[in-house]
Amino acid sequence: MYHYTECGLDNVWLQNGYAEHQTPYGCGVAVSDADQLHEVLALAIAKKAGRITGQELRFLRSMLDLSQGALGATLGVKDQSISLWERKDAITTAAEAVVRMLVVEKLEGNPRVADLLDKIATLDAAGHFVAKESRSGKWRATVSNAPTGSSICT
């Protein structure tokens, strides 16, 4: 069995699905379909009994493709809280429930949750709303990294 720590978790062992080979630097290991393996691990963590550890939270956050800031914004906490939870195994029960739900919904194929997570992932980059009135008189707002233009008064 292979102790698979490359995923960032200390408690994962592979019975098969990997191949050992020699490299100029020593023994190397190639895991077949690591992306699918990581999805299976994420679902197992999200559905397990007991509390999620800090390592597991970090792994789930990476599977959601969210930065600490984006996850914090989603949960209504600062990125420092996410960092603390990941370092000290101290995630709140409510936040843990939301993270579990997001992982299960994303990986089991809920397109609305996947779309929402894609939008959340852009929170770090986007910060400005640009509103434009259409010819029909309806307003539409978009998110922009850095709007250009000037004020009407100089």
Kinemage of the C-alpha trace (Angstrom):
@kinemage 1
@onewidth
@group {chain A} dominant
@subgroup {mainchain}
@vectorlist {calphas} color= white
{ca met a 1} P 0.000 0.000 0.000
{ca tyr a 2} L 1.103 3.528 -0.744
{ca his a 3} L 0.799 6.373 1.772
{ca tyr a 4} L -0.582 9.109 -0.497
{ca thr a 5} L 0.371 12.371 1.224
{ca glu a 6} L 0.756 14.342 -2.017
{ca cys a 7} L -2.941 15.279 -1.811
{ca gly a 8} L -2.284 17.230 1.388
{ca leu a 9} L -3.894 14.660 3.687
{ca asp a 10} L -1.947 12.491 6.106
{ca asn a 11} L -4.588 9.752 6.368
{ca val a 12} L -4.881 8.439 2.781
{ca trp a 13} L -3.512 5.064 1.690
{ca leu a 14} L -3.827 3.597 -1.814
{ca gln a 15} L -4.238 -0.164 -2.259
{ca asn a 16} L -3.763 0.055 -6.028
{ca gly a 17} L -4.119 2.524 -8.887
{ca tyr a 18} L -0.527 3.689 -8.710
{ca ala a 19} L 2.769 2.697 -10.274
{ca glu a 20} L 6.237 3.029 -8.799
{ca his a 21} L 9.128 3.960 -11.075
{ca gln a 22} L 12.723 5.065 -10.764
{ca thr a 23} L 13.640 8.692 -11.399
{ca pro a 24} L 17.036 10.407 -11.286
{ca tyr a 25} L 16.036 11.525 -7.780
{ca gly a 26} L 14.914 8.144 -6.456
{ca cys a 27} L 11.649 6.239 -6.409
{ca gly a 28} L 8.655 8.049 -7.925
{ca val a 29} L 4.976 7.246 -7.910
{ca ala a 30} L 2.395 7.913 -10.620
{ca val a 31} L -1.267 7.845 -9.588
{ca ser a 32} L -3.783 6.974 -12.275
{ca asp a 33} L -6.609 9.533 -12.667
{ca ala a 34} L -5.657 11.640 -9.653
{ca asp a 35} L -8.498 14.098 -10.360
{ca gln a 36} L -11.111 11.375 -9.972
{ca leu a 37} L -9.318 10.062 -6.879
{ca his a 38} L -9.448 13.545 -5.334
{ca glu a 39} L -13.178 13.816 -6.065
{ca val a 40} L -13.790 10.464 -4.371
{ca leu a 41} L -11.734 11.554 -1.363
{ca ala a 42} L -13.593 14.881 -1.151
{ca leu a 43} L -16.973 13.137 -1.165
{ca ala a 44} L -15.784 10.652 1.461
{ca ile a 45} L -14.657 13.524 3.691
{ca ala a 46} L -17.875 15.488 3.140
{ca lys a 47} L -20.032 12.487 4.011
{ca lys a 48} L -17.993 11.064 6.887
{ca ala a 49} L -19.219 10.976 10.465
{ca gly a 50} L -17.346 13.174 12.897
{ca arg a 51} L -15.744 16.554 12.551
{ca ile a 52} L -13.657 17.718 9.599
{ca thr a 53} L -9.997 18.353 10.386
{ca gly a 54} L -8.079 21.417 9.265
{ca gln a 55} L -6.235 19.384 6.622
{ca glu a 56} L -9.539 18.067 5.333
{ca leu a 57} L -11.030 21.575 5.233
{ca arg a 58} L -8.037 22.800 3.198
{ca phe a 59} L -8.447 19.846 0.828
{ca leu a 60} L -12.193 20.490 0.419
{ca arg a 61} L -11.588 24.219 -0.133
{ca ser a 62} L -9.107 23.387 -2.885
{ca met a 63} L -11.621 20.971 -4.457
{ca leu a 64} L -14.137 23.832 -4.461
{ca asp a 65} L -11.445 25.959 -6.137
{ca leu a 66} L -11.853 28.695 -3.516
{ca ser a 67} L -9.230 30.853 -1.856
{ca gln a 68} L -9.411 31.430 1.879
{ca gly a 69} L -10.834 34.879 1.138
{ca ala a 70} L -13.541 33.580 -1.199
{ca leu a 71} L -14.584 30.831 1.219
{ca gly a 72} L -14.564 33.360 4.051
{ca ala a 73} L -16.790 35.721 2.065
{ca thr a 74} L -19.162 32.844 1.342
{ca leu a 75} L -19.376 31.922 5.019
{ca gly a 76} L -19.460 35.512 6.295
{ca val a 77} L -16.081 35.384 8.042
{ca lys a 78} L -12.634 36.840 7.401
{ca asp a 79} L -9.950 34.882 5.560
{ca gln a 80} L -7.989 34.804 8.837
{ca ser a 81} L -10.773 32.656 10.308
{ca ile a 82} L -10.417 30.154 7.476
{ca ser a 83} L -6.651 30.102 8.028
{ca leu a 84} L -7.168 29.489 11.755
{ca trp a 85} L -9.669 26.705 11.096
{ca glu a 86} L -7.240 25.005 8.739
{ca arg a 87} L -4.306 25.299 11.152
{ca lys a 88} L -6.078 24.523 14.432
{ca asp a 89} L -8.894 22.096 13.439
{ca ala a 90} L -11.361 24.669 14.758
{ca ile a 91} L -14.051 25.049 12.076
{ca thr a 92} L -17.464 26.029 13.396
{ca thr a 93} L -20.280 23.513 13.113
{ca ala a 94} L -22.368 25.788 10.870
{ca ala a 95} L -19.476 26.529 8.511
{ca glu a 96} L -18.585 22.841 8.357
{ca ala a 97} L -22.163 21.976 7.356
{ca val a 98} L -22.104 24.552 4.528
{ca val a 99} L -18.729 23.327 3.223
{ca arg a 100} L -19.933 19.706 3.279
{ca met a 101} L -23.086 20.682 1.379
{ca leu a 102} L -21.159 22.671 -1.231
{ca val a 103} L -18.763 19.792 -1.875
{ca val a 104} L -21.499 17.180 -2.208
{ca glu a 105} L -23.636 19.359 -4.457
{ca lys a 106} L -20.709 20.343 -6.700
{ca leu a 107} L -19.265 16.849 -7.082
{ca glu a 108} L -22.577 15.038 -7.442
{ca gly a 109} L -23.521 17.305 -10.306
{ca asn a 110} L -25.722 20.189 -9.209
{ca pro a 111} L -25.055 22.740 -11.987
{ca arg a 112} L -26.520 25.618 -9.965
{ca val a 113} L -24.089 25.040 -7.124
{ca ala a 114} L -21.199 24.641 -9.578
{ca asp a 115} L -22.164 27.957 -11.208
{ca leu a 116} L -22.443 29.633 -7.807
{ca leu a 117} L -19.005 28.344 -6.815
{ca asp a 118} L -17.523 29.661 -10.072
{ca lys a 119} L -18.949 33.076 -9.241
{ca ile a 120} L -17.678 32.913 -5.667
{ca ala a 121} L -14.190 32.009 -6.917
{ca thr a 122} L -14.071 35.339 -8.751
{ca leu a 123} L -14.656 37.335 -5.560
{ca asp a 124} L -10.935 37.838 -5.087
{ca ala a 125} L -10.511 39.415 -8.508
{ca ala a 126} L -13.723 41.369 -8.954
{ca gly a 127} L -14.694 44.367 -6.940
{ca his a 128} L -16.593 46.921 -8.995
{ca phe a 129} L -20.091 46.949 -10.413
{ca val a 130} L -20.686 48.684 -13.704
{ca ala a 131} L -24.336 49.466 -14.395
{ca lys a 132} L -25.665 50.298 -17.831
{ca glu a 133} L -29.158 51.244 -18.924
{ca ser a 134} L -30.360 49.520 -22.072
{ca arg a 135} L -32.362 51.158 -24.856
{ca ser a 136} L -35.517 49.654 -23.372
{ca gly a 137} L -34.837 51.490 -20.113
{ca lys a 138} L -33.816 48.416 -18.098
{ca trp a 139} L -30.651 48.442 -16.038
{ca arg a 140} L -28.075 45.677 -16.128
{ca ala a 141} L -25.080 45.382 -13.783
{ca thr a 142} L -21.842 43.544 -14.451
{ca val a 143} L -18.790 42.994 -12.311
{ca ser a 144} L -15.508 44.545 -13.392
{ca asn a 145} L -11.960 44.309 -12.038
{ca ala a 146} L -11.101 47.931 -12.791
{ca pro a 147} L -13.692 50.106 -14.484
{ca thr a 148} L -12.441 52.785 -16.817
{ca gly a 149} L -13.932 56.204 -17.418
{ca ser a 150} L -14.147 59.531 -15.753
{ca ser a 151} L -16.624 61.516 -13.749
{ca ile a 152} L -18.894 63.990 -15.508
{ca cys a 153} L -17.499 66.877 -13.484
{ca thr a 154} L -13.849 67.781 -13.871
